[in-house]
Amino acid sequence: MVCVQVESICSLLRGSVVARAFEQTKCFTPGRGLQEFQQELDPKVNCTKKLRLHVKTRLLLVLLQYTDSEIQLRRDMVFCQSLVAAVCAFSEHLLAVLNQFHSVGLDSEQDPQDQQEVQEAGRRWLDQISSAGLMLHFQSLLSPNLTDEQAMLEDCQVALMDLEKVTFYFLQFEGEPLVANMPMSFQVEGSRQALKVCFHLESFYFLQLPPPEDMEGYYYRDNVSVEEYQAQINSSSLEKVKQYYKRLRAFYLDQSNLTPSSTPKAALIDKLMRP
């Protein structure tokens, strides 16, 4: 914030307002004009920038000094494994849904009404993840009462929290596909603080998508005792499920998103209202 204020002041001093002020008052200070003022200003501004960079470098060195490279490596490994599992699971399900649109009318043995219901279910799922997002469930049998497993559990917790910062983007193929004979491929960009997974789809599949789906998250960490650790993880997971449930319920309470069927809409809403 201070850096922004300093830059704003420097921009003002080099702007047209100060230049006009010097022009209108040059008769009072004939030996000190705008050029002399700017020559005195530049070393002072550069000094401020050097001090800021020096402090920034020192803070970075302090942070690195207390960073355990082995712990970071373990958590990076867990994060990579979690990310691969999430991307593979989502891409496989997404491709299966999109293939339903592609195969409509090709299977002569399947009942047309069944094909239409399958296609409609796929469309509702795409709309659902576009509105409510995507929820992934990871389960672990590690015990916080064992020292080694507690460390592994901490690594998993931090890695999965970092996974919440991953965002999915969908792009249409431009030219040749990244992987031959594959209608969908993906690239990963950014860092674990803001990671972006770009799914590249063929034109037909891309046109079936609703507006791009985003997954947003946050980072949160507390130091707690061993006795409370497992309860905290379960409580945090339950809270995330409740938050996702609220988004999902809001999506289906929209009358336009309810499936047309003989079941009364009130009964469908009642199912969503149950705990």
C-alpha atoms as a printed R data frame, in Angstrom:
    type eleno elety resid chain resno       x       y       z
1   ATOM     1    CA   MET     A     1   0.000   0.000   0.000
2   ATOM     2    CA   VAL     A     2   2.838   2.397   0.894
3   ATOM     3    CA   CYS     A     3   4.581   1.546  -2.378
4   ATOM     4    CA   VAL     A     4   1.445   2.452  -4.339
5   ATOM     5    CA   GLN     A     5   1.168   5.773  -2.510
6   ATOM     6    CA   VAL     A     6   4.827   6.613  -3.206
7   ATOM     7    CA   GLU     A     7   4.400   5.823  -6.894
8   ATOM     8    CA   SER     A     8   1.254   7.975  -7.031
9   ATOM     9    CA   ILE     A     9   3.110  10.926  -5.475
10  ATOM    10    CA   CYS     A    10   6.035  10.503  -7.884
11  ATOM    11    CA   SER     A    11   3.632  10.358 -10.825
12  ATOM    12    CA   LEU     A    12   1.989  13.565  -9.614
13  ATOM    13    CA   LEU     A    13   5.343  15.353  -9.255
14  ATOM    14    CA   ARG     A    14   6.272  14.407 -12.819
15  ATOM    15    CA   GLY     A    15   2.854  15.284 -14.206
16  ATOM    16    CA   SER     A    16   1.418  18.256 -16.031
17  ATOM    17    CA   VAL     A    17   0.093  19.919 -12.851
18  ATOM    18    CA   VAL     A    18   3.572  20.426 -11.379
19  ATOM    19    CA   ALA     A    19   4.954  21.450 -14.772
20  ATOM    20    CA   ARG     A    20   2.267  24.133 -15.083
21  ATOM    21    CA   ALA     A    21   2.963  25.322 -11.525
22  ATOM    22    CA   PHE     A    22   6.665  25.787 -12.324
23  ATOM    23    CA   GLU     A    23   5.786  27.586 -15.539
24  ATOM    24    CA   GLN     A    24   3.496  30.038 -13.754
25  ATOM    25    CA   THR     A    25   5.974  30.739 -10.922
26  ATOM    26    CA   LYS     A    26   9.272  30.784 -12.826
27  ATOM    27    CA   CYS     A    27   9.578  34.524 -12.287
28  ATOM    28    CA   PHE     A    28   9.900  33.948  -8.531
29  ATOM    29    CA   THR     A    29  12.653  31.299  -8.783
30  ATOM    30    CA   PRO     A    30  14.622  32.048 -11.953
31  ATOM    31    CA   GLY     A    31  17.509  29.786 -10.924
32  ATOM    32    CA   ARG     A    32  15.373  26.767 -10.095
33  ATOM    33    CA   GLY     A    33  13.119  25.403 -12.821
34  ATOM    34    CA   LEU     A    34  11.304  22.163 -13.524
35  ATOM    35    CA   GLN     A    35  14.375  20.478 -14.968
36  ATOM    36    CA   GLU     A    36  16.454  21.140 -11.842
37  ATOM    37    CA   PHE     A    37  13.600  19.941  -9.651
38  ATOM    38    CA   GLN     A    38  13.320  16.644 -11.542
39  ATOM    39    CA   GLN     A    39  17.082  16.129 -11.397
40  ATOM    40    CA   GLU     A    40  16.890  16.375  -7.602
41  ATOM    41    CA   LEU     A    41  13.796  14.161  -7.483
42  ATOM    42    CA   ASP     A    42  15.181  11.173  -9.427
43  ATOM    43    CA   PRO     A    43  17.919  10.154  -6.918
44  ATOM    44    CA   LYS     A    44  15.440  10.358  -4.025
45  ATOM    45    CA   VAL     A    45  12.868   8.222  -5.845
46  ATOM    46    CA   ASN     A    46  15.495   5.676  -6.857
47  ATOM    47    CA   CYS     A    47  16.675   5.534  -3.252
48  ATOM    48    CA   THR     A    48  13.141   4.657  -2.120
49  ATOM    49    CA   LYS     A    49  12.891   1.902  -4.726
50  ATOM    50    CA   LYS     A    50  16.254   0.476  -3.702
51  ATOM    51    CA   LEU     A    51  15.201   0.431  -0.052
52  ATOM    52    CA   ARG     A    52  11.927  -1.293  -0.917
53  ATOM    53    CA   LEU     A    53  13.683  -3.967  -2.982
54  ATOM    54    CA   HIS     A    54  16.256  -4.451  -0.230
55  ATOM    55    CA   VAL     A    55  13.552  -4.977   2.416
56  ATOM    56    CA   LYS     A    56  11.651  -7.321   0.100
57  ATOM    57    CA   THR     A    57  14.788  -9.405  -0.478
58  ATOM    58    CA   ARG     A    58  15.514  -9.587   3.249
59  ATOM    59    CA   LEU     A    59  11.976 -10.731   4.031
60  ATOM    60    CA   LEU     A    60  12.226 -13.426   1.380
61  ATOM    61    CA   LEU     A    61  15.515 -14.654   2.853
62  ATOM    62    CA   VAL     A    62  13.938 -14.805   6.312
63  ATOM    63    CA   LEU     A    63  11.045 -16.879   4.984
64  ATOM    64    CA   LEU     A    64  13.394 -19.233   3.167
65  ATOM    65    CA   GLN     A    65  15.511 -19.590   6.281
66  ATOM    66    CA   TYR     A    66  12.607 -21.160   8.188
67  ATOM    67    CA   THR     A    67  11.347 -23.284   5.301
68  ATOM    68    CA   ASP     A    68  11.980 -26.999   5.575
69  ATOM    69    CA   SER     A    69  12.739 -28.168   2.045
70  ATOM    70    CA   GLU     A    70  11.934 -31.787   2.900
71  ATOM    71    CA   ILE     A    71   8.470 -30.894   4.186
72  ATOM    72    CA   GLN     A    72   7.821 -28.713   1.142
73  ATOM    73    CA   LEU     A    73   8.917 -31.529  -1.165
74  ATOM    74    CA   ARG     A    74   6.544 -33.975   0.529
75  ATOM    75    CA   ARG     A    75   3.629 -31.587   0.236
76  ATOM    76    CA   ASP     A    76   4.450 -30.853  -3.394
77  ATOM    77    CA   MET     A    77   4.357 -34.582  -4.091
78  ATOM    78    CA   VAL     A    78   0.965 -34.952  -2.389
79  ATOM    79    CA   PHE     A    79  -0.347 -31.894  -4.227
80  ATOM    80    CA   CYS     A    80   0.782 -33.270  -7.604
81  ATOM    81    CA   GLN     A    81  -0.832 -36.636  -6.894
82  ATOM    82    CA   SER     A    82  -4.062 -34.966  -5.771
83  ATOM    83    CA   LEU     A    83  -4.114 -32.705  -8.812
84  ATOM    84    CA   VAL     A    84  -3.589 -35.620 -11.208
85  ATOM    85    CA   ALA     A    85  -6.386 -37.573  -9.509
86  ATOM    86    CA   ALA     A    86  -8.753 -34.584  -9.668
87  ATOM    87    CA   VAL     A    87  -8.021 -33.766 -13.316
88  ATOM    88    CA   CYS     A    88  -8.238 -37.392 -14.464
89  ATOM    89    CA   ALA     A    89 -11.488 -38.075 -12.603
90  ATOM    90    CA   PHE     A    90 -13.122 -34.889 -13.867
91  ATOM    91    CA   SER     A    91 -11.901 -35.206 -17.470
92  ATOM    92    CA   GLU     A    92 -13.048 -38.836 -17.678
93  ATOM    93    CA   HIS     A    93 -16.538 -37.987 -16.445
94  ATOM    94    CA   LEU     A    94 -16.739 -34.848 -18.602
95  ATOM    95    CA   LEU     A    95 -15.716 -36.763 -21.729
96  ATOM    96    CA   ALA     A    96 -18.281 -39.478 -20.967
97  ATOM    97    CA   VAL     A    97 -21.020 -36.838 -20.711
98  ATOM    98    CA   LEU     A    98 -19.929 -35.068 -23.898
99  ATOM    99    CA   ASN     A    99 -19.776 -38.382 -25.769
100 ATOM   100    CA   GLN     A   100 -23.448 -38.867 -24.946
101 ATOM   101    CA   PHE     A   101 -24.252 -35.847 -27.101
102 ATOM   102    CA   HIS     A   102 -22.033 -37.181 -29.874
103 ATOM   103    CA   SER     A   103 -23.579 -40.678 -29.871
104 ATOM   104    CA   VAL     A   104 -27.214 -39.561 -29.981
105 ATOM   105    CA   GLY     A   105 -28.867 -41.135 -33.012
106 ATOM   106    CA   LEU     A   106 -25.926 -43.431 -33.793
107 ATOM   107    CA   ASP     A   107 -27.179 -46.380 -31.733
108 ATOM   108    CA   SER     A   108 -30.203 -47.707 -33.602
109 ATOM   109    CA   GLU     A   109 -30.978 -50.314 -30.929
110 ATOM   110    CA   GLN     A   110 -31.421 -47.782 -28.119
111 ATOM   111    CA   ASP     A   111 -34.858 -46.338 -27.531
112 ATOM   112    CA   PRO     A   112 -35.052 -42.677 -28.714
113 ATOM   113    CA   GLN     A   113 -36.716 -41.663 -25.456
114 ATOM   114    CA   ASP     A   114 -33.887 -43.250 -23.455
115 ATOM   115    CA   GLN     A   115 -31.350 -41.402 -25.593
116 ATOM   116    CA   GLN     A   116 -33.151 -38.138 -24.957
117 ATOM   117    CA   GLU     A   117 -33.217 -38.751 -21.188
118 ATOM   118    CA   VAL     A   118 -29.506 -39.573 -21.150
119 ATOM   119    CA   GLN     A   119 -28.725 -36.425 -23.112
120 ATOM   120    CA   GLU     A   120 -30.908 -34.320 -20.820
121 ATOM   121    CA   ALA     A   121 -29.190 -35.776 -17.730
122 ATOM   122    CA   GLY     A   122 -25.809 -34.860 -19.194
123 ATOM   123    CA   ARG     A   123 -27.003 -31.343 -19.952
124 ATOM   124    CA   ARG     A   124 -28.275 -30.889 -16.386
125 ATOM   125    CA   TRP     A   125 -24.940 -32.091 -14.986
126 ATOM   126    CA   LEU     A   126 -23.042 -29.544 -17.085
127 ATOM   127    CA   ASP     A   127 -25.380 -26.784 -15.935
128 ATOM   128    CA   GLN     A   128 -25.035 -27.971 -12.346
129 ATOM   129    CA   ILE     A   129 -21.226 -27.832 -12.229
130 ATOM   130    CA   SER     A   130 -21.321 -24.513 -14.060
131 ATOM   131    CA   SER     A   131 -23.540 -23.045 -11.344
132 ATOM   132    CA   ALA     A   132 -22.616 -24.938  -8.155
133 ATOM   133    CA   GLY     A   133 -19.051 -25.927  -9.000
134 ATOM   134    CA   LEU     A   134 -17.367 -29.275  -8.587
135 ATOM   135    CA   MET     A   135 -16.840 -31.177  -5.349
136 ATOM   136    CA   LEU     A   136 -14.136 -33.829  -4.972
137 ATOM   137    CA   HIS     A   137 -14.042 -36.275  -2.056
138 ATOM   138    CA   PHE     A   138 -10.712 -37.536  -0.711
139 ATOM   139    CA   GLN     A   139 -10.650 -40.101   2.081
140 ATOM   140    CA   SER     A   140  -7.696 -41.140   4.232
141 ATOM   141    CA   LEU     A   141  -7.169 -43.888   6.815
142 ATOM   142    CA   LEU     A   142  -4.173 -42.146   8.397
143 ATOM   143    CA   SER     A   143  -4.233 -41.795  12.184
144 ATOM   144    CA   PRO     A   144  -3.235 -38.526  13.906
145 ATOM   145    CA   ASN     A   145  -2.150 -40.545  16.960
146 ATOM   146    CA   LEU     A   146   0.897 -41.952  15.149
147 ATOM   147    CA   THR     A   147   3.774 -39.542  14.604
148 ATOM   148    CA   ASP     A   148   4.620 -40.605  11.044
149 ATOM   149    CA   GLU     A   149   1.001 -40.761   9.942
150 ATOM   150    CA   GLN     A   150   0.251 -37.418  11.576
151 ATOM   151    CA   ALA     A   151   2.944 -35.800   9.417
152 ATOM   152    CA   MET     A   152   1.477 -37.486   6.335
153 ATOM   153    CA   LEU     A   153  -1.988 -36.293   7.332
154 ATOM   154    CA   GLU     A   154  -0.741 -32.716   7.698
155 ATOM   155    CA   ASP     A   155   0.841 -32.924   4.245
156 ATOM   156    CA   CYS     A   156  -2.428 -34.189   2.779
157 ATOM   157    CA   GLN     A   157  -4.457 -31.460   4.469
158 ATOM   158    CA   VAL     A   158  -2.245 -28.644   3.191
159 ATOM   159    CA   ALA     A   159  -2.035 -30.147  -0.304
160 ATOM   160    CA   LEU     A   160  -5.817 -30.510  -0.588
161 ATOM   161    CA   MET     A   161  -6.311 -26.947   0.627
162 ATOM   162    CA   ASP     A   162  -3.951 -25.829  -2.140
163 ATOM   163    CA   LEU     A   163  -6.070 -27.873  -4.538
164 ATOM   164    CA   GLU     A   164  -8.947 -25.480  -3.829
165 ATOM   165    CA   LYS     A   165  -6.969 -22.766  -5.636
166 ATOM   166    CA   VAL     A   166  -7.041 -24.699  -8.913
167 ATOM   167    CA   THR     A   167  -9.246 -23.240 -11.652
168 ATOM   168    CA   PHE     A   168 -10.523 -25.142 -14.692
169 ATOM   169    CA   TYR     A   169 -10.726 -23.362 -18.043
170 ATOM   170    CA   PHE     A   170 -12.122 -24.681 -21.311
171 ATOM   171    CA   LEU     A   171 -10.700 -23.722 -24.684
172 ATOM   172    CA   GLN     A   172 -11.520 -24.747 -28.227
173 ATOM   173    CA   PHE     A   173  -8.893 -26.477 -30.341
174 ATOM   174    CA   GLU     A   174  -7.036 -24.110 -32.638
175 ATOM   175    CA   GLY     A   175  -5.345 -26.163 -35.317
176 ATOM   176    CA   GLU     A   176  -4.131 -29.668 -34.562
177 ATOM   177    CA   PRO     A   177  -5.013 -31.295 -31.202
178 ATOM   178    CA   LEU     A   178  -2.294 -31.450 -28.578
179 ATOM   179    CA   VAL     A   179  -2.670 -35.245 -28.421
180 ATOM   180    CA   ALA     A   180  -3.400 -37.137 -31.641
181 ATOM   181    CA   ASN     A   181  -6.841 -38.789 -31.917
182 ATOM   182    CA   MET     A   182  -7.936 -37.375 -28.573
183 ATOM   183    CA   PRO     A   183 -10.955 -35.026 -28.470
184 ATOM   184    CA   MET     A   184  -9.764 -33.534 -25.185
185 ATOM   185    CA   SER     A   185  -6.361 -32.697 -23.715
186 ATOM   186    CA   PHE     A   186  -5.161 -30.294 -21.056
187 ATOM   187    CA   GLN     A   187  -2.267 -28.052 -20.056
188 ATOM   188    CA   VAL     A   188  -1.316 -26.757 -16.606
189 ATOM   189    CA   GLU     A   189  -0.140 -23.179 -16.044
190 ATOM   190    CA   GLY     A   190   0.796 -21.043 -13.045
191 ATOM   191    CA   SER     A   191   1.938 -21.976  -9.548
192 ATOM   192    CA   ARG     A   192   0.288 -23.680  -6.589
193 ATOM   193    CA   GLN     A   193  -0.869 -20.241  -5.406
194 ATOM   194    CA   ALA     A   194  -2.939 -19.804  -8.580
195 ATOM   195    CA   LEU     A   195  -2.931 -22.898 -10.780
196 ATOM   196    CA   LYS     A   196  -4.902 -23.001 -14.019
197 ATOM   197    CA   VAL     A   197  -5.790 -26.223 -15.842
198 ATOM   198    CA   CYS     A   198  -6.774 -25.520 -19.457
199 ATOM   199    CA   PHE     A   199  -8.903 -28.207 -21.118
200 ATOM   200    CA   HIS     A   200  -8.641 -28.104 -24.924
201 ATOM   201    CA   LEU     A   201 -11.754 -29.509 -26.607
202 ATOM   202    CA   GLU     A   202 -12.752 -30.204 -30.189
203 ATOM   203    CA   SER     A   203 -15.309 -27.820 -31.657
204 ATOM   204    CA   PHE     A   204 -18.300 -30.146 -31.248
205 ATOM   205    CA   TYR     A   205 -17.554 -30.848 -27.587
206 ATOM   206    CA   PHE     A   206 -16.713 -27.228 -26.808
207 ATOM   207    CA   LEU     A   207 -20.061 -26.024 -28.150
208 ATOM   208    CA   GLN     A   208 -21.913 -28.349 -25.756
209 ATOM   209    CA   LEU     A   209 -20.487 -26.589 -22.696
210 ATOM   210    CA   PRO     A   210 -22.289 -23.927 -20.668
211 ATOM   211    CA   PRO     A   211 -20.257 -20.855 -19.610
212 ATOM   212    CA   PRO     A   212 -16.805 -21.824 -18.202
213 ATOM   213    CA   GLU     A   213 -16.783 -23.601 -14.844
214 ATOM   214    CA   ASP     A   214 -14.539 -22.145 -12.134
215 ATOM   215    CA   MET     A   215 -13.251 -23.757  -8.962
216 ATOM   216    CA   GLU     A   216 -12.190 -21.260  -6.373
217 ATOM   217    CA   GLY     A   217 -10.741 -21.837  -2.954
218 ATOM   218    CA   TYR     A   218  -8.837 -20.418  -0.059
219 ATOM   219    CA   TYR     A   219  -5.943 -21.300   2.196
220 ATOM   220    CA   TYR     A   220  -6.515 -21.783   5.914
221 ATOM   221    CA   ARG     A   221  -4.273 -23.369   8.525
222 ATOM   222    CA   ASP     A   222  -4.381 -23.725  12.316
223 ATOM   223    CA   ASN     A   223  -2.061 -25.400  14.787
224 ATOM   224    CA   VAL     A   224  -4.086 -27.723  17.014
225 ATOM   225    CA   SER     A   225  -3.440 -30.591  19.389
226 ATOM   226    CA   VAL     A   226  -3.411 -34.216  18.261
227 ATOM   227    CA   GLU     A   227  -6.742 -34.891  19.979
228 ATOM   228    CA   GLU     A   228  -8.444 -32.078  18.089
229 ATOM   229    CA   TYR     A   229  -6.731 -32.604  14.752
230 ATOM   230    CA   GLN     A   230  -8.942 -35.382  13.385
231 ATOM   231    CA   ALA     A   231 -12.110 -33.676  14.612
232 ATOM   232    CA   GLN     A   232 -11.038 -30.427  12.971
233 ATOM   233    CA   ILE     A   233 -10.408 -32.103   9.614
234 ATOM   234    CA   ASN     A   234 -13.791 -33.837   9.720
235 ATOM   235    CA   SER     A   235 -15.511 -30.626  10.793
236 ATOM   236    CA   SER     A   236 -13.823 -28.664   8.016
237 ATOM   237    CA   SER     A   237 -14.836 -31.300   5.462
238 ATOM   238    CA   LEU     A   238 -18.424 -31.238   6.721
239 ATOM   239    CA   GLU     A   239 -18.510 -27.447   6.413
240 ATOM   240    CA   LYS     A   240 -17.332 -27.661   2.797
241 ATOM   241    CA   VAL     A   241 -20.052 -30.224   2.064
242 ATOM   242    CA   LYS     A   242 -22.669 -27.894   3.577
243 ATOM   243    CA   GLN     A   243 -21.414 -24.961   1.513
244 ATOM   244    CA   TYR     A   244 -21.551 -27.030  -1.662
245 ATOM   245    CA   TYR     A   245 -25.006 -28.300  -0.716
246 ATOM   246    CA   LYS     A   246 -26.251 -24.711  -0.394
247 ATOM   247    CA   ARG     A   247 -25.013 -23.880  -3.898
248 ATOM   248    CA   LEU     A   248 -26.500 -27.094  -5.258
249 ATOM   249    CA   ARG     A   249 -29.839 -26.445  -3.550
250 ATOM   250    CA   ALA     A   250 -29.934 -22.882  -4.889
251 ATOM   251    CA   PHE     A   251 -29.299 -24.257  -8.371
252 ATOM   252    CA   TYR     A   252 -32.168 -26.762  -8.234
253 ATOM   253    CA   LEU     A   253 -34.574 -24.348  -6.556
254 ATOM   254    CA   ASP     A   254 -34.432 -22.395  -9.792
255 ATOM   255    CA   GLN     A   255 -37.570 -23.618 -11.553
256 ATOM   256    CA   SER     A   256 -35.858 -23.672 -14.947
257 ATOM   257    CA   ASN     A   257 -33.322 -26.254 -13.726
258 ATOM   258    CA   LEU     A   258 -35.840 -28.816 -12.470
259 ATOM   259    CA   THR     A   259 -36.247 -31.915 -14.596
260 ATOM   260    CA   PRO     A   260 -39.591 -32.241 -16.401
261 ATOM   261    CA   SER     A   261 -41.165 -35.408 -14.980
262 ATOM   262    CA   SER     A   262 -44.332 -36.720 -13.422
263 ATOM   263    CA   THR     A   263 -42.879 -36.214  -9.932
264 ATOM   264    CA   PRO     A   264 -44.251 -33.007  -8.419
265 ATOM   265    CA   LYS     A   265 -41.670 -30.266  -8.243
266 ATOM   266    CA   ALA     A   266 -42.517 -29.703  -4.591
267 ATOM   267    CA   ALA     A   267 -41.343 -33.244  -3.822
268 ATOM   268    CA   LEU     A   268 -38.029 -32.608  -5.574
269 ATOM   269    CA   ILE     A   269 -37.523 -29.416  -3.599
270 ATOM   270    CA   ASP     A   270 -38.431 -31.263  -0.400
271 ATOM   271    CA   LYS     A   271 -35.597 -33.728  -1.023
272 ATOM   272    CA   LEU     A   272 -33.142 -30.864  -1.288
273 ATOM   273    CA   MET     A   273 -34.429 -29.299   1.928
274 ATOM   274    CA   ARG     A   274 -33.683 -32.407   3.981
275 ATOM   275    CA   PRO     A   275 -30.460 -32.323   6.042
